């Protein structure tokens, strides 16, 4: 065991129930006899909404309620969702145009909720929805990612949601003016639909005088707060639970109208009410990810050291402000703006643009993949323009190990880093020395072959505070946590952490999550925060528990200087063969009237964030005739600090890389000129398949974080943060010899074929 804890490839304990079909998801747990909710959604992207005629629908067979914006007003309920704003560059607040729960006055994207129908069966609710007369006068549609165009919100006449900036603009411009070399690149980061395996869902039921809402989200406390405030209930009158969740990826971290509507419908009808999104409905209504244009300018001195970095981006907000939307491509993007490089001066401007599309918010990485993608693309582009090796350009500009702790130009305090060490390991493991031979073999088959490198750094986000509760009983220990697993393997790694602290075997540890009644507060899951924040709280709680029981035993046994053997999970008295197990100590304390010693609760707050980092190297093959692009080889070397469970970390990286490859190769949201979603089914939307993803060779370099006592660095989003740039740079490398200088995701066969055709046409002129 290291001073930080064990590192063991323990098999996930939760997989047994998932693989045998005994997981308990929100749609499995809805109460018997619950009514079914169905959302009637706008068929138009933009238009003036007249009154809805719902009289016939309310009389339809099996219908118990039809709720519209007018009904919310009649009950004195606010027709608005919670969201946050950022500050504009001039110090004012970002646009705060309300996001309605049910559309009122205007619709702003195809899928905008119009009414919530509640019936005995889903079929009856759908039938009733068809009886509602919807009056929408169509308005011009705005889809382009630029200021101006048809006005979506009157309070944003140029459709600018916010104009955010940070850094030294004057100093950056001056440094660029004096630079020996200046390189500029504009990239488009394509919009994707999250498509979690389990669509969004929720149900609500009465529990005596209280209201219970179950949501397949990424935490319970935000929903609890929203439901209680919206319905005017005391917080103690609302209980929120998260059962098993089939993927979240940031998209399930925030509130949605349906969570509020099932709660209201339950109170209106006096019956449990359930709602479950269908796939196309989810593709229309779930918050999307990415969708931004980024222009990056790098200045270099004569020795190719970076002297300045300027970034200007336009990001798509969709039709409304979503819960975290304004902060994703502004503040969160800025956290890793300069990546692993020692850049003396920088400036960053980001404008959010309203469009008649589904709102855009957090998706795996939330701003950090976008920032690293832009930076690594322009770094690679600069290396080619300057005629230097891409790896050597990175090495020359890495922050040196002796410069840590290092404050970036954006004010982020990086705790530790040995970037050259990681890059060198990746170079070896990916066999870059043999690439020339592999490229020649591909060319002999009529294929282009390219190699792409991306070095990422990731900022762990979210609430730095977390709470843990440990209760000992005859059977073992119950651990209450404030995070929420969406498939990451928390039940396994938390057992490992508690085992390391107490010696209790895995089968004596129960993990309780996702219940606002059983743990009063928590930060939920997001930003790769769980293992560092929750692990630190668990460690502190275990220390308090063991210290309390040790003090009791010293008095009870009239012995001083007792010790606790973590390996065996027993207390030992000096000079004696007597040992007392942790559970025996708790039982003795209870018999003596000190049952309180069997329970401990601690809340800890980390002083700083950890910064996982690593190098991704991808190789692609591109068919010269068809443009078909295939990722052939993929190597990752990560610095996650101390790894509690390498198997879980590798699984997280594999999943993140697969999502990155999906966005790079096949995923793309397409709207027609009227704002209709053309990629609304899996027949049209290019989800990655197993055949699209090669074996991912995964390696780690352990450089413990100094930002938490466990030495850990989060790993949940890292795979995606590095994958986008690695694949895109590999495509750029493959196509550079034929004169193609601009490549943008996704690299579908038709898009790459068109690039090749355009290059051939230019060459023939």
Beta strands, then each sheet from edge to edge (+ up, - down):
strand 1: 35-41
strand 2: 47-49
strand 3: 63-67
strand 4: 106-107
strand 5: 113-119
strand 6: 136-138
strand 7: 160-167
strand 8: 181-189
strand 9: 201-207
strand 10: 210-215
strand 11: 238-241
strand 12: 273-276
strand 13: 292-300
strand 14: 306-318
strand 15: 346-354
strand 16: 406-407
strand 17: 413-414
strand 18: 447-457
strand 19: 465-473
strand 20: 476-481
strand 21: 509-512
strand 22: 563-565
strand 23: 570-572
strand 24: 579-581
strand 25: 599-605
strand 26: 613-623
strand 27: 629-639
strand 28: 696-700
sheet 1: 3+ 5- 1+ 12+ 9- 10+ 11+
sheet 2: 4+ 2- 6+
sheet 3: 7+ 15- 14- 13+ 8-
sheet 4: 16+ 17-
sheet 5: 18+ 26- 27+ 28+
sheet 6: 21+ 20+ 19- 25+
sheet 7: 22+ 23- 24+
end
